[in-house]
Amino acid sequence: MEQTLLITGIFAFIFAKISIYLKNKKKLDNKNNLKIWAFAGITLAGILAYYIFNFMATNGVSGGLPIKHTIFLCAIVLGLIYWSYSQIKKGNKKVYSTILDWAETIYFAAFFASIVMFFFVQAFKIPSGSMRNTLLEGDNLFVNKIVYGFRLPFMKDKLVEFKPIKRGDIIIFKFPAENKQQINCGESQYGRDFVKRVIGLPGDKVELRNKQLYINDELMPTQDYEVYDDHLREEYMVNIPQEEYQKMWESRTLEHTLGLYLRDYFGPVIVPQGQYFAMGDNRDFSCDSRFWGPVPKENIKGKAWLLHWPLNRIRFIK
């Protein structure tokens, strides 16, 4: 989202500077030129608005911007174009200053918001029940993006690292998919943000036997946040060589062979260096690293920090 805002700010900035240049050169004194300029500015704003809203709609929440919202957005753009044309026809020269003011407001707000969201805090809405009862569907929270380190825009690695990622941290990360054709948990998860709890660190050996978690061959004590709603056991007898099993898991194709069996009996696998094993707290109903593999460090955006809505659930997240 922060990169989308940054791009929006850049386009609005360029449009504002070109507008000032055209005005100074008296290119917009002509009514026809002013109409073309107004049409370009409002259309550009509409495209950018659609891009932002559609990104928000597809960010792990739904399949895209609903058609009724798209129609409503188009109606607003057409209405603004009609208004600007009517004002130009009447000889009202305030159209230029009005649109320019909006462009300057948009690029300042977009630049400021993108900086805050990229480096410090990002809003996130819980889209599913995979983290029950720690986080519920519809919970709104803030993500601490600087807790693990400092990263520049469009760069994978952090310039400076602060706190290490620890077992038990609740992290928000971009789903590890290289393309939209990658299918996991029944559909493409490409481009979506996920929230899960870190279970395995780089180099850890992770295994589940009859729903019980083993890390480095040691049985982990049951935690208060773990939820098991399905008492049935999905046990499989498929014999896959360990090396092939590990390779299929890392390539995110193991699920295609074993499917739901991975829920209760999984591994063992070794978490690769620079990657993490993440699971939902609602263990029986979570699409997580058991099914789609490890989370690369560069995909991790930050740590869940503050649940701020609904009001009766406000708290710092542990």
C-alpha positions, 0 to 999 in steps of 0.5 A: 500500500505504501508503494501505491501511495508513493506512486500516487504522490509522484504522479500528482507532483508531476501533474502539479508542476506541469500545470504550473509550467503551462500556466506560466507559459499562458498555455491554459489561457485558451479555453480549449486547452484548459478543457483538455487540461482539466479532463486529463487532471480529473481522469488521472485522479480517477485512475489513481483513486481506482488503483488505490481502492482496488489495491485495498479491496484485494489486499487479502480481503476480497477479489477486487473492487465491487462493481457498484463501487467502480460505477460510483467512482466513475460517476464522480469523475464524470461529474467533476469533468462536467462541472469543470467544463461548465465552469470553463464555459462560463469563463470561471478561471477558478477551475485551474486553481481548484484542481491545482490545489487538489493536486498539491494536497494529494501529492503532499498527503500521499508522500507523507502517508507513504513515508509513515506507512513504509517506515513506521506504522501501517494499518491492517484489517484481519481478513479471516479467522486463522488467528482466533482467538488472539485476533478476530475477523474484522479486527483493525490493528497497527503494524510496527514496521520499524521494530525489526529494522530500517528499509528503503523503498523498493529494496528487499534487505534492511539497511539497519536491523534492530530487534531480531524476529523471535519465536512467538512474534505475530508478524504481517508479511507479503504472501510468498508467491512469485506469480498469480498462477501459484495456487495455495489453499484453493486459490491464488494468494499473490500480493496479499498480506497475511498475519501469522505467528512465528513458530520456527526460526532459520535452521529449526527442525519443525514437525507435527505429530497428531497435532503436537508441535515438535521443534528440534525434536523437542515437544513444545508445551501447549500455549494459551493462544493455541485453538483446536476446534476440530478433534478429527485427525487427518493421518496419512500413510504416504511415504515420501523420501525426506529430501524430496519432502523438504524440496516440495515444501520449500517449492510450495508444492507439498500441499498439492500432494498431501493437502489437508493431511499436512494439518495434523501430521507434518514434516519434519522439515528444516527451516531454510536460512533467512526464512521462517515457519509461520502458523495461525493460532487457530491451528485447525483452520489456518492456511499457513507454512504447513501448506505453502512453505516458509516465509522469506525474511524480506517478505516480513513487513512488521510486527502486530502492535496495537489492536485499535478497533473495535473499541472494546478490544483495544490492547497492545498485541503480544 
